[in-house]
């Protein structure tokens, strides 16, 4: 009986591991929060702007897009995700924006 309970518990835990989204780097979330990105974005949920995993999925395998995204975040712009306009975020600074964009583009699918 104990063996069956143990096996059942192990099977349930293994399923939970597959259901959980990949872990997110807390340091990157902190940088995103300090840069005020989390006012409009989230890793997994569309808030005002697209979920970052959706951004990563759309641009995966397109390294040329990295610099364009850095500029879009810094300068603002619209058109890529519907009618919403991305507000300029000069506060974050180009170096931090570049770090965040690289991290976002490297996010795995959930």
C-alpha positions as CSV (number, residue, x, y, z in Angstrom):
1,X,0.0,0.0,0.0
2,X,2.8,2.4,0.9
3,X,4.5,1.6,-2.4
4,X,1.4,2.4,-4.4
5,X,0.9,5.7,-2.6
6,X,4.6,6.6,-3.2
7,X,4.3,5.7,-6.9
8,X,1.1,7.7,-7.3
9,X,2.6,10.7,-5.5
10,X,5.7,10.6,-7.7
11,X,3.5,10.3,-10.9
12,X,1.4,13.3,-9.8
13,X,4.5,15.4,-9.0
14,X,6.1,14.6,-12.4
15,X,2.9,15.8,-14.1
16,X,3.0,19.1,-12.2
17,X,6.6,19.6,-13.3
18,X,5.6,19.4,-16.9
19,X,2.6,21.7,-16.4
20,X,4.5,24.5,-14.8
21,X,5.9,27.2,-17.1
22,X,9.6,27.5,-17.3
23,X,11.2,29.4,-14.4
24,X,11.8,33.1,-15.0
25,X,15.0,34.8,-13.9
26,X,14.1,37.0,-10.8
27,X,16.9,39.4,-11.6
28,X,15.5,40.0,-15.0
29,X,12.0,40.6,-13.6
30,X,13.5,43.0,-11.1
31,X,15.2,44.9,-13.9
32,X,12.0,44.9,-15.9
33,X,10.1,46.2,-12.8
34,X,12.7,49.0,-12.2
35,X,12.5,49.9,-15.9
36,X,8.7,50.1,-15.6
37,X,8.1,47.5,-18.2
38,X,5.8,45.5,-16.0
39,X,3.2,48.3,-16.2
40,X,2.3,47.1,-19.7
41,X,3.9,43.7,-20.0
42,X,4.1,40.3,-18.3
43,X,6.0,37.1,-19.2
44,X,3.0,34.9,-19.8
45,X,-0.1,37.2,-20.0
46,X,-1.0,39.9,-22.4
47,X,-1.6,43.0,-20.3
48,X,-1.6,46.2,-22.4
49,X,1.4,45.0,-24.5
50,X,2.0,41.5,-25.6
51,X,3.2,38.7,-23.3
52,X,7.0,38.4,-23.6
53,X,6.8,34.7,-24.4
54,X,4.6,35.7,-27.4
55,X,7.3,38.2,-28.5
56,X,10.0,35.5,-28.2
57,X,7.9,33.0,-30.2
58,X,7.2,35.6,-33.0
59,X,10.8,36.6,-33.4
60,X,12.6,33.3,-32.6
61,X,15.3,32.6,-35.1
62,X,15.4,36.2,-36.4
63,X,18.6,37.7,-34.8
64,X,18.3,40.8,-37.0
65,X,15.2,41.9,-35.0
66,X,17.1,42.4,-31.7
67,X,18.3,45.9,-32.5
68,X,15.0,46.9,-34.0
69,X,13.2,45.9,-30.8
70,X,15.8,47.8,-28.7
71,X,15.1,50.9,-30.7
72,X,11.3,50.3,-30.5
73,X,11.4,50.0,-26.7
74,X,13.6,53.1,-26.4
75,X,11.8,55.3,-28.9
76,X,8.3,53.9,-28.8
77,X,6.1,52.9,-31.8
78,X,3.2,50.9,-32.9
79,X,1.8,48.6,-35.5
80,X,3.5,45.3,-34.6
81,X,0.8,44.0,-32.2
82,X,-2.4,45.6,-33.2
83,X,-3.6,49.1,-32.5
84,X,-1.8,49.7,-29.2
85,X,1.2,52.1,-29.2
86,X,4.4,51.3,-27.3
87,X,5.3,54.3,-25.2
88,X,9.0,55.3,-25.4
89,X,11.0,54.1,-22.5
90,X,14.1,56.2,-22.4
91,X,14.2,55.9,-18.6
92,X,15.6,52.3,-18.8
93,X,18.7,53.3,-20.8
94,X,19.9,51.5,-24.0
95,X,22.1,49.0,-22.1
96,X,19.3,47.8,-19.9
97,X,16.9,47.7,-22.7
98,X,19.3,45.6,-24.7
99,X,19.7,43.2,-21.8
100,X,16.0,42.9,-21.4
101,X,15.3,42.4,-25.1
102,X,18.0,39.6,-25.3
103,X,16.4,37.9,-22.2
104,X,12.9,38.2,-23.7
105,X,13.9,36.8,-27.1
106,X,15.5,33.8,-25.3
107,X,12.4,32.9,-23.3
108,X,11.2,29.4,-24.1
109,X,7.6,28.6,-24.9
110,X,5.5,27.9,-21.9
